Amino acid sequence: MTVLPLEFGQHLARDRRRSAHTVRAYEATAVRLVQFLGEHWGEEADRAALGRVTAADLRAYLARRRGQGLGNSSAARELSAVKTFLKWAAGDEASPRMRGPRVKKGVPRPVSPADAIALAEEVAEDAAEAWIAARDWAVLLLLYGAGLRIGEAVGLTGGILPLGEAMSVTGKRDKTRIVPLLPQVRDAIHAYVAASPWPVVRGEPLFRGAKGGPLSAGVVRKSVQAARIRLGLADRTTPHALRHSFATHLLGRGADLRQLQELLGHASLSSTQIYTAVDAAHLLDVYRNAHPRA
């Protein structure tokens, strides 16, 4: 088996500074493609061979993956990873032009302010210990009140202390941004630090798990899922939905897209523009629910 997929993964991590999740996903796609082409051609898929990949080869590969249960969205992501791998392995001209499957873009559905607070309260009240309740409350307020991704929140270190009116957050691709902190968010973090049995050390995780290790994003997701079921909230009520709510509510109160892009840490404005559709959808919901002729 060629070592190209492994070298590709190292390139993504070292040179492109992609997240560990992206590296694993793209490397796995590269392994699948190389294995498939080896069977498809009856010869090793080395760099030279990869430079001769045709659109027909890629269609055959996607047909194989579709037969394994891949949907439109996953197939589109798979094709994107394949093209990135081929360009890296054999140059910009190696990847043949091929349009991916059409994917209907969904609009993120924000959580109402009342539901966001109720969710955070329910998660905190269900905690086994008081310091864990303070931790969960602080983490969820960072998502809803500061727009952090869950990975960004659990990745914070003791270096953010002492807190001011804003803090520096490192997001995807090691991009750093400045995030304003509401007094309520600062108070929640301070309350957690005061209650935590684990010392806060600069350079080490701020939020700790029950046994003192770094808090896992999966633990937060599981707690939120259990809380939303108890509250009877929709399945879309996830930690990431709190970030969507942060963005939607700011846009509805006058923030422009460029400001929102900076606050969310989006690499491109196109990622932020989806929130204009979110705000429009929210206005339509209000209209349908309130207008006597709706």
N, C-alpha and C positions, 0 to 999 in steps of 0.2 A: 504493500500500500504506500502510495506517495506521501511524503511528509508535507506537501503543499498546504493542506488544510491547517495543520499545526502552525506553520510559518505565517499563514494568513491571519490566524487568531492572534499571534504575537504582534503582527503589524497593526492590527486594529487596536490592541491594548496599548502598545508603546507609541506608535506614530499618530494614530487617530484619536487616542484617548477615549475610546468607547467604553461604556459600562461593562462590568463583568457579565451581566445578563445578555447584552448584545453580542459580546464576544462568543459566549457559549452557543447562542442561537446561530450566528453566522458561520462559526466553525463547524457546527453540526450539519448545516446546509451544504457546506463545501465538501464534507466527507460523503454525504449522500450523493451529491452530484458526481464526484470522482468515481465512486463505486458504480453508479448507474452507467456513466459513459464507458467505463471499462467493460461492463457487460454488453452495452449497446454496440460498441465498436469491435469488441473482441481484442482489444489491445490496451496498454496502460495509458491512462489520461494524464500525460505529463504536460509541462508548460507548452511545448511545441504543439501537442495535440489540442490543448485547450484553445490555442489561437485559431483553430479551424472549426470551432463549434458553430453550428448553423441554427437558424430559427427552428428548423425541423427537429433538431436534436433537443432543443429546449422545450418544444411542444410535447415531444415524447416523454421528457422527464416530468413535466407538469402533469401529463396524463397519468403517469405512474403514481405521482403523489396524490392526484385527485382520487385515484382508485383506492388509496390508503385512507380516504376520508377527509382530505383537505378541502376546506370551504374557500369561498372567493377571497375573503380578507386574508386568510393565511396563505393562499396561493400567491396573492399580490406581494405579501411580505417575502415569501420564498423567492419569487422572481427577482425582487430587488436585491436580496442577499446574493443570489446567483450572479447577477450582473456586476455587483461590487467585487465579488471573488474573481470573475473572469478578467475584469479590467486590471485588477492587481496582478494576476498571474501572467497575463499575456498582453497587456497594453490596452490603451483606450479603444482601439479599433476591434478588439477581440470579441466584445459582446455584441451579438447581432441585434438589430432593431426588432423589438417585439413588444407589442402592447399587452400589458397585464390584464387580468380579469377586471371587469367593472365592479367597483365596490361602492355601495351606497353609503355616503358619509352620514354618520349619525350625529345628532346634536347632543352635547352633554346636557343632562338634566340637573339643574341645581337643586339643592335642598333649601327649604325655606329657613329663615333665621330662627324661627321657633323650633323647628324640627332639629336644626343643627345643635342648638343649645340643649334641647331635650335628650338628644342622642349622647352628647358628651356627659351630661349629668347621669344618664342611665349607666353608661360604661363605668364612670367613677363610683357610683353607688354599689355596683356589683363587685367591685374589687375586694380581694381577700384581706388587704391591709390598708391602713390609712395612707401610707406613703405611696402605695401603688395607685390608690385613687387620685392622689395629687399628681402623680406622674401622668396617668392617662388623661386627666383633665388638661394638663399643660400641653401634652402632645396634640390633642384634638383641637385645642385653641390655636396652636401654631398652624394647623392646616386651614382652619376656617378664618382665623383672624389675621394671618400673615401670608396665606396662600402657598405654604410650603408643600412639596411632595412628601409622601410618607417616608421615603428613603432619606430625604434631606433632614426631616425632623429627627428621626432616630439616629442619624449620622452626626448630629451636633456634638461638640465636645465641650469640656469645661472651659475652653478658651473663649467662649462667648461672654463669660462673666468678667467683670461686672457689666450688667445690662445698661444700655442707654436707650435713646429713642429709636435706634435702629441697630441692626446687626448684619454682619457679613455672612452670606450663605453660599456654599459651594454646591452647584447643581450638576446637571448632565455635562459630560465632557469637561469636567473640572472648571466650568464657567462660574465665576464668582459674581454675586450681585448684592446690593444693599437692600435690606428689607426693613421697612418701618415697623415698629412694635407698638401696638396699642397698650395703654396702661394695664388693661385686664390681662393681656398676654404676659406682660412682664411680671405682674403679680402672681400669675399662675406658676411661672417658672421659679420665682423666688420661693413660693410656698412648697413646691416640690423639693427644691434644694434643701430647705430647712427641715423637711420631714424625712428625706432619704437617709437610710442607715449607711449608705456607701459614700465615701469621701468624693468630692468633686475635684478632679485633677486636670490641669491643663493638658490637652493633647489626648485625653482618654474620653470614652463615651460619657455624655452628660446623662442620658437616660439609661437606666439599668434594668435588667430583667430581675425576676424574683430571687435568683441565686447570685446576683451581682455581676453577671456578664452583660454584654451589650444587649439592649432591648431589640428584639426582632420585629420587623415590620409585620411578619405573619401573626405575631401575638396581638398586635393592634387590630389587624383586619378581623381576626377571629372574635375579639371582644366586641367590635362594631357590629359584626354579623349577628351575634347573639342578642345584642341590645336592640337592633332594629327589628328583629323578630318579636321580641317582647313588647316593643312599642307599636307593632303593626305597621312599620314603615315599609316603603317599597324596596325591592331588591337593589335598585339603583343607589340606595343610601349607603355609600361606601366611603372609606377615608378619602379617596380621590374626588368623590362628589363634593366634599367639603371645600376642596381647592377650587372646584368649578363654581361653587357658590360664592366664594371670595371674589372671583373674577367677575361673575355676573352682577353681583351687587355693586361692585365698584363702577362697572361700566354703566349701570343704571343710574348711578349718582354723579355722572359727569366725567369720569376718567376717560382719557382718550386712548386709542389703541397703542400708541407708542409708549405711553406711561405704563399701560397694562403689560405690554411686552417685557419691559424692564422688571416690573415687579414679579412676574411669573418666571422669568429666566428663559423665555423662548428664544431660540436661535434665530428664527425668522418671523416676520410679521404675519405670514400666512397662518402660522399655528395659532396666533392670537385672534385672527379675524373670525374664527368659528364662534367667538363669544358674541359677535353682533347677531348671529342667528339665534343664539341662546336667548339674548335679550328680547328679540322679536318674538320668539316662541313664548316667553314669559308674558309679554304684553297681550298676546293672543289668548293665553289662558285666562288672564285677568278679564279681558273683554268678554270671553264666552261665559265666564262664571258670574259676571256682574251686570252685563248689559241686558235690559229687558227684552231686546229684540234678537239677542244672539241665539 
